[in-house]
Amino acid sequence: MSFIVNLAYFAAAVLFIIGLKQMASPVTARRGIIWAGWGMVIATVVTFLHPEVIGFVNYLLIIAGIGIGGGLAWYTGKRVPMTDMPQMIALYNGMGGGAAAGIGIVALMGSYTMNWTIQFIAVAGVIIGSVAFSGSLIAYGKLQGLIKKSLRFDMQQKINLGVLGATVLLGIIIGFSGAEVNGTLLFLFVLLALAFGVLMTIPIGGADMPVVISLYNALTGLAVGLKGLVLDNAALMIAGIVVGAAGTLLTQLMAKAMNRPLTNVLFSSFGETPSGEQEEVSGSMKEIEASDAGVMMAFANKVIIVPGYGMAVAQAQHKIWELTQLLQERDVQVKFAIHPVAGRMPGHMNVLLAEAGVPYDIIYDLDEINNEFKTADVAVVIGANDVVNPVARSNPESPIYGMPILNADEAHNVIVIKRGKGAGFSGVENHLFYADNTRMLYGDGQKVAGELIASIKEMG
């Protein structure tokens, strides 16, 4: 029986890897999810045959857990709009970290026979899983709007370091405790690990949430892999390693896309100048009416659309696709430019555009399309801010200096669709809005897109 279980776990792990590979491309991502889903089904079903699981009470608990968790996931998956996917992913990722920490806590309470090496692995898994759990919940709160401000206070990093040090110290004591782990000590250990996750995440601003979510995804994978070692479960080991490695790579790519080291994301007050004052910008913002912007786009040869989180908030992706189709009917070449950190999670804009039916072959990432802005008659920026701010190229004193940006300012004309005149999440004033070739089209993204559509239709 053990051979069959391990063989099934191996098959599940292979399906996880195949699924992850398929997810590397938007064209095959849906297929990849199905492959990985079947891997999860196999791993779950075969667990009922595991020698240590067989039994009525265990089966009852597993079925109850699957029923409750699966029911909630099905309900929220159907009800949560695509615009709220980032916080949903943060929440679900936190649940994974919490589950891994829970397994470690049960193991440390003496439910499994462990040597001191495995006991220390269990301790490490509890720390990492707890941090991923509480940190992801804070990320969810920020993205959902439940936590309005980033909390910063004096000696914050020193306090965080002290909490981490105390957590590690208690972990070392527990690791050497053998089977007799003091319950109060274990409770305090878990509480400090959870507190560190909160303290580490609470000062990080919304602009950095895509990197934070990716980092906690990597930590959850690592915690799951460590629990696989504790339980001697090959499926957990392989799945955790794959998720941890993929999350780590994605975190590095996201930080690189912002041209900032990960330490700067986690420990810096991004977007704040020493004086707390905004940099002065010469010139003025010049408004344009939707009718005039529609004419400009209708008679262009090439239009590049740059979506951002504002498009997601306005739920304007369907109107933008309708606008694109109208332009294509007039033989206008339309392309979409996606910055790696646009939105609130990796791939957020790609998901929204795919939901609206935008073909993959007209969606390009930064490296693929940046040189084309010079040949674009119109660049339409809807809801994006920091990722098109030319100050990232020109001002070494700016917090976003050196961050690769989409070269929207190099287009012949730039139309910025924006709800108001405020700065982006980084708090840095956008010099693109003041450029001579830029016109501001104020209003809700969905409403403005509808006005552009009406304007183009009137031209016949």
DAKARA-V153585 format. One record per residue. PHI is phi in whole degrees, -180 to 180 (NA if undefined). PSI is psi in radians with two decimals (999 if undefined). D_FIRST is the distance of its C-alpha to the first C-alpha in whole Angstrom. Layout:
phi:PHI psi:PSI d_first:D_FIRST
phi:PHI psi:PSI d_first:D_FIRST
This chain:
phi:NA psi:-0.72 d_first:0
phi:-61 psi:-0.63 d_first:4
phi:-64 psi:-0.74 d_first:5
phi:-64 psi:-0.74 d_first:5
phi:-62 psi:-0.84 d_first:6
phi:-65 psi:-0.65 d_first:9
phi:-64 psi:-0.73 d_first:10
phi:-66 psi:-0.70 d_first:11
phi:-62 psi:-0.70 d_first:12
phi:-63 psi:-0.75 d_first:14
phi:-62 psi:-0.71 d_first:15
phi:-62 psi:-0.73 d_first:17
phi:-64 psi:-0.71 d_first:18
phi:-62 psi:-0.73 d_first:20
phi:-65 psi:-0.65 d_first:21
phi:-59 psi:-0.81 d_first:23
phi:-66 psi:-0.75 d_first:25
phi:-62 psi:-0.76 d_first:26
phi:-61 psi:-0.76 d_first:27
phi:-63 psi:-0.70 d_first:29
phi:-62 psi:-0.74 d_first:31
phi:-65 psi:-0.54 d_first:32
phi:-73 psi:-0.10 d_first:33
phi:-69 psi:-0.32 d_first:35
phi:-125 psi:2.39 d_first:38
phi:-59 psi:-0.51 d_first:39
phi:-66 psi:-0.66 d_first:39
phi:-108 psi:0.08 d_first:35
phi:-61 psi:-0.73 d_first:34
phi:-61 psi:-0.75 d_first:34
phi:-63 psi:-0.67 d_first:31
phi:-63 psi:-0.68 d_first:30
phi:-64 psi:-0.68 d_first:29
phi:-67 psi:-0.77 d_first:27
phi:-59 psi:-0.86 d_first:25
phi:-65 psi:-0.62 d_first:24
phi:-64 psi:-0.72 d_first:24
phi:-65 psi:-0.62 d_first:21
phi:-61 psi:-0.72 d_first:19
phi:-66 psi:-0.69 d_first:19
phi:-61 psi:-0.81 d_first:18
phi:-61 psi:-0.81 d_first:15
phi:-63 psi:-0.64 d_first:14
phi:-72 psi:-0.82 d_first:15
phi:-64 psi:-0.77 d_first:14
phi:-69 psi:-0.37 d_first:10
phi:-61 psi:-0.50 d_first:11
phi:-63 psi:-0.37 d_first:11
phi:-95 psi:-0.06 d_first:7
phi:-65 psi:2.32 d_first:7
phi:-54 psi:-0.59 d_first:8
phi:-85 psi:-0.08 d_first:11
phi:-105 psi:-0.53 d_first:12
phi:-53 psi:2.20 d_first:11
phi:154 psi:2.55 d_first:15
phi:-61 psi:-0.82 d_first:18
phi:-63 psi:-0.78 d_first:20
phi:-62 psi:-0.76 d_first:18
phi:-61 psi:-0.73 d_first:17
phi:-62 psi:-0.77 d_first:21
phi:-66 psi:-0.74 d_first:22
phi:-64 psi:-0.82 d_first:19
phi:-63 psi:-0.71 d_first:21
phi:-63 psi:-0.76 d_first:24
phi:-63 psi:-0.77 d_first:24
phi:-64 psi:-0.73 d_first:23
phi:-64 psi:-0.84 d_first:26
phi:-67 psi:-0.90 d_first:29
phi:-64 psi:-0.78 d_first:28
phi:-65 psi:-0.67 d_first:27
phi:-64 psi:-0.78 d_first:31
phi:-64 psi:-0.72 d_first:33
phi:-64 psi:-0.74 d_first:31
phi:-63 psi:-0.78 d_first:32
phi:-64 psi:-0.89 d_first:36
phi:-68 psi:-0.62 d_first:37
phi:-62 psi:-0.59 d_first:36
phi:-81 psi:-0.57 d_first:38
phi:-93 psi:-0.57 d_first:41
phi:-73 psi:2.21 d_first:41
phi:-70 psi:2.81 d_first:44
phi:-61 psi:-0.49 d_first:43
phi:-66 psi:-0.39 d_first:46
phi:-100 psi:0.17 d_first:43
phi:-59 psi:-0.68 d_first:40
phi:-57 psi:-0.83 d_first:41
phi:-71 psi:-0.52 d_first:41
phi:-66 psi:-0.73 d_first:38
phi:-66 psi:-0.72 d_first:36
phi:-60 psi:-0.74 d_first:37
phi:-66 psi:-0.83 d_first:36
phi:-67 psi:-0.64 d_first:32
phi:-63 psi:-0.69 d_first:32
phi:-62 psi:-0.64 d_first:33
phi:-63 psi:-0.66 d_first:31
phi:-63 psi:-0.77 d_first:28
phi:-65 psi:-0.71 d_first:30
phi:-64 psi:-0.67 d_first:30
phi:-64 psi:-0.74 d_first:26
phi:-64 psi:-0.73 d_first:26
phi:-64 psi:-0.68 d_first:28
phi:-62 psi:-0.71 d_first:27
phi:-62 psi:-0.72 d_first:24
phi:-65 psi:-0.69 d_first:26
phi:-63 psi:-0.78 d_first:28
phi:-61 psi:-0.73 d_first:25
phi:-63 psi:-0.73 d_first:24
phi:-71 psi:-0.38 d_first:27
phi:-78 psi:0.01 d_first:28
phi:101 psi:0.20 d_first:26
phi:-76 psi:-0.29 d_first:23
phi:-130 psi:2.52 d_first:21
phi:-81 psi:2.12 d_first:22
phi:-135 psi:2.53 d_first:23
phi:-83 psi:3.05 d_first:26
phi:-67 psi:-0.50 d_first:29
phi:-65 psi:-0.85 d_first:28
phi:-65 psi:-0.58 d_first:25
phi:-65 psi:-0.70 d_first:27
phi:-69 psi:-0.60 d_first:30
phi:-64 psi:-0.69 d_first:27
phi:-62 psi:-0.73 d_first:27
phi:-61 psi:-0.81 d_first:30
phi:-61 psi:-0.71 d_first:31
phi:-64 psi:-0.65 d_first:28
phi:-66 psi:-0.77 d_first:30
phi:-61 psi:-0.92 d_first:34
phi:-65 psi:-0.78 d_first:33
phi:-64 psi:-0.69 d_first:31
phi:-67 psi:-0.73 d_first:34
phi:-63 psi:-0.77 d_first:36
phi:-63 psi:-0.66 d_first:35
phi:-67 psi:-1.00 d_first:34
phi:-69 psi:-0.65 d_first:38
phi:-64 psi:-0.71 d_first:39
phi:-66 psi:-0.61 d_first:38
phi:-65 psi:-0.68 d_first:39
phi:-66 psi:-0.73 d_first:43
phi:-60 psi:-0.73 d_first:42
phi:-60 psi:-0.80 d_first:42
phi:-60 psi:-0.68 d_first:45
phi:-68 psi:-0.79 d_first:47
phi:-69 psi:-0.58 d_first:46
phi:-80 psi:-0.20 d_first:46
phi:87 psi:0.14 d_first:50
phi:-75 psi:-0.52 d_first:49
phi:-112 psi:1.90 d_first:50
phi:-81 psi:-0.56 d_first:53
phi:-126 psi:2.70 d_first:54
phi:-86 psi:2.16 d_first:52
phi:-87 psi:2.07 d_first:53
phi:-130 psi:2.46 d_first:55
phi:-147 psi:2.94 d_first:57
phi:-62 psi:2.48 d_first:58
phi:59 psi:0.50 d_first:56
phi:-60 psi:-0.84 d_first:53
phi:-67 psi:-0.59 d_first:51
phi:-68 psi:-0.69 d_first:52
phi:-65 psi:-0.76 d_first:51
phi:-60 psi:-0.75 d_first:48
phi:-64 psi:-0.65 d_first:47
phi:-65 psi:-0.73 d_first:48
phi:-65 psi:-0.74 d_first:45
phi:-63 psi:-0.75 d_first:43
phi:-62 psi:-0.74 d_first:44
phi:-65 psi:-0.67 d_first:44
phi:-63 psi:-0.81 d_first:40
phi:-64 psi:-0.70 d_first:39
phi:-61 psi:-0.81 d_first:41
phi:-64 psi:-0.63 d_first:39
phi:-63 psi:-0.69 d_first:36
phi:-65 psi:-0.75 d_first:37
phi:-61 psi:-0.78 d_first:38
phi:-66 psi:-0.66 d_first:35
phi:-62 psi:-0.57 d_first:33
phi:-91 psi:0.02 d_first:35
phi:-78 psi:-0.26 d_first:34
phi:71 psi:-2.56 d_first:31
phi:-75 psi:-0.34 d_first:29
phi:-93 psi:1.37 d_first:32
phi:-92 psi:2.19 d_first:33
phi:-67 psi:2.22 d_first:36
phi:-62 psi:-0.72 d_first:36
phi:-65 psi:-0.72 d_first:39
phi:-63 psi:-0.74 d_first:39
phi:-65 psi:-0.72 d_first:35
phi:-61 psi:-0.80 d_first:37
phi:-64 psi:-0.68 d_first:40
phi:-60 psi:-0.85 d_first:38
phi:-66 psi:-0.71 d_first:36
phi:-61 psi:-0.75 d_first:39
phi:-66 psi:-0.68 d_first:41
phi:-63 psi:-0.73 d_first:38
phi:-65 psi:-0.72 d_first:38
phi:-63 psi:-0.66 d_first:42
phi:-65 psi:-0.69 d_first:42
phi:-60 psi:-0.71 d_first:40
phi:-67 psi:-0.85 d_first:43
phi:-64 psi:-0.58 d_first:46
phi:-73 psi:-0.53 d_first:45
phi:-94 psi:-0.54 d_first:45
phi:-61 psi:-0.54 d_first:48
phi:-86 psi:-0.13 d_first:50
phi:-81 psi:2.31 d_first:49
phi:-79 psi:2.92 d_first:51
phi:-62 psi:-0.52 d_first:49
phi:-64 psi:-0.43 d_first:50
phi:-99 psi:0.06 d_first:48
phi:-61 psi:-0.61 d_first:45
phi:-58 psi:-0.71 d_first:43
phi:-70 psi:-0.70 d_first:43
phi:-64 psi:-0.78 d_first:42
phi:-60 psi:-0.75 d_first:39
phi:-63 psi:-0.71 d_first:38
phi:-63 psi:-0.80 d_first:38
phi:-69 psi:-0.49 d_first:36
phi:-63 psi:-0.72 d_first:33
phi:-65 psi:-0.72 d_first:33
phi:-65 psi:-0.68 d_first:32
phi:-62 psi:-0.77 d_first:30
phi:-60 psi:-0.75 d_first:28
phi:-63 psi:-0.76 d_first:28
phi:-62 psi:-0.72 d_first:27
phi:-64 psi:-0.73 d_first:24
phi:-61 psi:-0.71 d_first:23
phi:-66 psi:-0.65 d_first:24
phi:-68 psi:-0.53 d_first:22
phi:-62 psi:-0.65 d_first:19
phi:-67 psi:-0.71 d_first:20
phi:-63 psi:-0.73 d_first:21
phi:-91 psi:-0.06 d_first:17
phi:57 psi:0.80 d_first:16
phi:-112 psi:1.94 d_first:14
phi:-64 psi:-0.67 d_first:15
phi:-62 psi:-0.79 d_first:16
phi:-65 psi:-0.70 d_first:18
phi:-61 psi:-0.91 d_first:20
phi:-67 psi:-0.80 d_first:21
phi:-61 psi:-0.76 d_first:22
phi:-64 psi:-0.73 d_first:24
phi:-64 psi:-0.74 d_first:25
phi:-63 psi:-0.85 d_first:26
phi:-65 psi:-0.76 d_first:28
phi:-62 psi:-0.76 d_first:30
phi:-66 psi:-0.79 d_first:31
phi:-64 psi:-0.74 d_first:32
phi:-65 psi:-0.68 d_first:34
phi:-64 psi:-0.78 d_first:35
phi:-63 psi:-0.77 d_first:37
phi:-64 psi:-0.70 d_first:38
phi:-61 psi:-0.76 d_first:40
phi:-64 psi:-0.72 d_first:42
phi:-66 psi:-0.67 d_first:43
phi:-67 psi:-0.77 d_first:44
phi:-63 psi:-0.68 d_first:46
phi:-64 psi:-0.68 d_first:47
phi:-63 psi:-0.41 d_first:48
phi:-98 psi:-0.05 d_first:50
phi:55 psi:0.73 d_first:52
phi:-135 psi:2.39 d_first:51
phi:-67 psi:2.70 d_first:48
phi:-60 psi:-0.59 d_first:46
phi:-62 psi:-0.58 d_first:47
phi:-69 psi:-0.65 d_first:50
phi:-64 psi:-0.75 d_first:48
phi:-82 psi:-0.54 d_first:47
phi:-122 psi:0.12 d_first:50
phi:-113 psi:2.57 d_first:53
phi:-84 psi:1.40 d_first:55
phi:-63 psi:2.33 d_first:55
phi:90 psi:-0.04 d_first:58
phi:-102 psi:2.21 d_first:60
phi:-83 psi:2.72 d_first:63
phi:-56 psi:-0.58 d_first:65
phi:-88 psi:-0.23 d_first:68
phi:79 psi:0.13 d_first:65
phi:-104 psi:2.64 d_first:68
phi:-78 psi:2.58 d_first:67
phi:-70 psi:2.40 d_first:68
phi:-75 psi:2.49 d_first:72
phi:-123 psi:2.32 d_first:71
phi:-82 psi:2.69 d_first:74
phi:93 psi:-3.00 d_first:75
phi:-143 psi:2.77 d_first:74
phi:-80 psi:2.36 d_first:72
phi:-114 psi:2.10 d_first:73
phi:-84 psi:2.80 d_first:72
phi:-141 psi:2.59 d_first:72
phi:-84 psi:2.67 d_first:72
phi:-60 psi:-0.64 d_first:69
phi:-63 psi:-0.74 d_first:71
phi:-70 psi:-0.69 d_first:72
phi:-65 psi:-0.67 d_first:69
phi:-62 psi:-0.74 d_first:68
phi:-63 psi:-0.76 d_first:71
phi:-59 psi:-0.75 d_first:70
phi:-74 psi:-0.66 d_first:66
phi:-65 psi:-0.53 d_first:67
phi:-102 psi:0.26 d_first:70
phi:-86 psi:2.79 d_first:68
phi:-91 psi:-0.68 d_first:66
phi:-137 psi:2.29 d_first:63
phi:-125 psi:2.28 d_first:61
phi:-114 psi:2.17 d_first:59
phi:-102 psi:2.24 d_first:57
phi:-113 psi:1.77 d_first:55
phi:-87 psi:2.67 d_first:53
phi:-142 psi:-2.95 d_first:52
phi:-62 psi:-0.50 d_first:51
phi:-60 psi:-0.59 d_first:54
phi:-65 psi:-0.68 d_first:53
phi:-66 psi:-0.77 d_first:50
phi:-62 psi:-0.72 d_first:52
phi:-79 psi:-0.16 d_first:54
phi:52 psi:0.84 d_first:52
phi:-97 psi:0.07 d_first:54
phi:-62 psi:-0.63 d_first:51
phi:-69 psi:-0.72 d_first:52
phi:-66 psi:-0.65 d_first:56
phi:-65 psi:-0.67 d_first:56
phi:-67 psi:-0.68 d_first:54
phi:-62 psi:-0.72 d_first:56
phi:-61 psi:-0.75 d_first:59
phi:-61 psi:-0.76 d_first:57
phi:-63 psi:-0.67 d_first:58
phi:-62 psi:-0.75 d_first:61
phi:-66 psi:-0.72 d_first:62
phi:-63 psi:-0.61 d_first:60
phi:-64 psi:-0.41 d_first:62
phi:-96 psi:0.28 d_first:65
phi:66 psi:0.47 d_first:64
phi:-88 psi:2.26 d_first:63
phi:-79 psi:2.10 d_first:60
phi:-118 psi:2.30 d_first:58
phi:-133 psi:2.69 d_first:55
phi:-110 psi:2.37 d_first:53
phi:-113 psi:2.13 d_first:53
phi:-115 psi:2.15 d_first:50
phi:-84 psi:2.53 d_first:50
phi:-57 psi:-0.50 d_first:46
phi:-112 psi:0.38 d_first:47
phi:-70 psi:2.38 d_first:49
phi:91 psi:-2.74 d_first:47
phi:-119 psi:0.15 d_first:45
phi:-160 psi:2.77 d_first:42
phi:-58 psi:2.23 d_first:41
phi:79 psi:0.21 d_first:42
phi:-59 psi:-0.83 d_first:43
phi:-66 psi:-0.66 d_first:46
phi:-61 psi:-0.71 d_first:44
phi:-65 psi:-0.77 d_first:42
phi:-64 psi:-0.75 d_first:45
phi:-67 psi:-0.67 d_first:47
phi:-64 psi:-0.67 d_first:44
phi:-61 psi:-0.62 d_first:44
phi:-79 psi:-0.19 d_first:48
phi:96 psi:0.21 d_first:47
phi:-68 psi:2.21 d_first:49
phi:-63 psi:2.53 d_first:48
phi:-64 psi:-0.50 d_first:46
phi:-77 psi:-0.04 d_first:48
phi:-113 psi:0.19 d_first:51
phi:-107 psi:2.19 d_first:49
phi:-128 psi:2.58 d_first:50
phi:-89 psi:3.10 d_first:49
phi:-55 psi:-0.87 d_first:51
phi:-66 psi:-0.55 d_first:51
phi:-76 psi:-0.53 d_first:52
phi:-115 psi:-0.19 d_first:54
phi:-57 psi:-0.64 d_first:57
phi:-73 psi:-0.21 d_first:59
phi:-87 psi:-0.24 d_first:60
phi:-61 psi:-0.55 d_first:61
phi:-63 psi:-0.46 d_first:65
phi:-101 psi:0.08 d_first:65
phi:-87 psi:2.31 d_first:64
phi:-73 psi:-0.64 d_first:67
phi:-140 psi:2.32 d_first:65
phi:-110 psi:2.14 d_first:62
phi:-105 psi:2.02 d_first:61
phi:-104 psi:2.01 d_first:59
phi:-119 psi:1.83 d_first:57
phi:81 psi:-0.03 d_first:56
phi:-93 psi:2.67 d_first:56
phi:-140 psi:-1.38 d_first:58
phi:-62 psi:-0.53 d_first:57
phi:-76 psi:-0.07 d_first:55
phi:-124 psi:0.27 d_first:58
phi:-83 psi:1.93 d_first:60
phi:-66 psi:-0.21 d_first:63
phi:-63 psi:-0.36 d_first:63
phi:-65 psi:-0.36 d_first:60
phi:-98 psi:-0.40 d_first:62
phi:-110 psi:-0.43 d_first:65
phi:-119 psi:1.82 d_first:65
phi:-61 psi:-0.33 d_first:64
phi:-84 psi:-0.19 d_first:65
phi:-76 psi:2.50 d_first:62
phi:-61 psi:-0.44 d_first:59
phi:-101 psi:0.19 d_first:57
phi:-60 psi:2.32 d_first:59
phi:92 psi:-0.21 d_first:57
phi:-71 psi:2.19 d_first:55
phi:-59 psi:2.30 d_first:54
phi:-125 psi:2.86 d_first:56
phi:-78 psi:2.28 d_first:56
phi:-82 psi:0.92 d_first:60
phi:-62 psi:-0.53 d_first:61
phi:-66 psi:-0.27 d_first:64
phi:-86 psi:-0.12 d_first:65
phi:-69 psi:2.76 d_first:65
phi:-64 psi:-0.69 d_first:69
phi:-137 psi:2.52 d_first:68
phi:-126 psi:2.23 d_first:66
phi:-114 psi:2.11 d_first:65
phi:-107 psi:2.00 d_first:63
phi:-92 psi:2.04 d_first:62
phi:-148 psi:2.49 d_first:62
phi:-69 psi:-0.73 d_first:62
phi:-146 psi:-2.86 d_first:64
phi:-103 psi:0.17 d_first:66
phi:-72 psi:2.90 d_first:63
phi:-79 psi:3.01 d_first:61
phi:-78 psi:-2.99 d_first:58
phi:-66 psi:-0.44 d_first:55
phi:-74 psi:-0.27 d_first:56
phi:83 psi:0.11 d_first:59
phi:-95 psi:2.28 d_first:61
phi:-64 psi:2.38 d_first:64
phi:-92 psi:1.99 d_first:63
phi:-71 psi:-0.34 d_first:66
phi:-60 psi:-0.62 d_first:65
phi:-66 psi:-0.34 d_first:67
phi:-103 psi:0.01 d_first:70
phi:-69 psi:2.69 d_first:70
phi:-64 psi:-0.53 d_first:73
phi:-94 psi:0.19 d_first:71
phi:-108 psi:2.41 d_first:69
phi:-127 psi:2.39 d_first:69
phi:-96 psi:2.23 d_first:68
phi:-116 psi:1.70 d_first:67
phi:-84 psi:2.52 d_first:66
phi:141 psi:2.99 d_first:64
phi:-61 psi:2.36 d_first:61
phi:-57 psi:-0.76 d_first:58
phi:-68 psi:-0.71 d_first:58
phi:-67 psi:-0.76 d_first:61
phi:-64 psi:-0.74 d_first:63
phi:-61 psi:-0.67 d_first:61
phi:-63 psi:-0.68 d_first:62
phi:-67 psi:-0.66 d_first:65
phi:-65 psi:-0.72 d_first:65
phi:-62 psi:-0.80 d_first:63
phi:-62 psi:-0.68 d_first:67
phi:-64 psi:-0.75 d_first:69
phi:-70 psi:-0.66 d_first:68
phi:-64 psi:-0.59 d_first:68
phi:-64 psi:-0.45 d_first:71
phi:-78 psi:-0.20 d_first:72
phi:78 psi:999 d_first:71
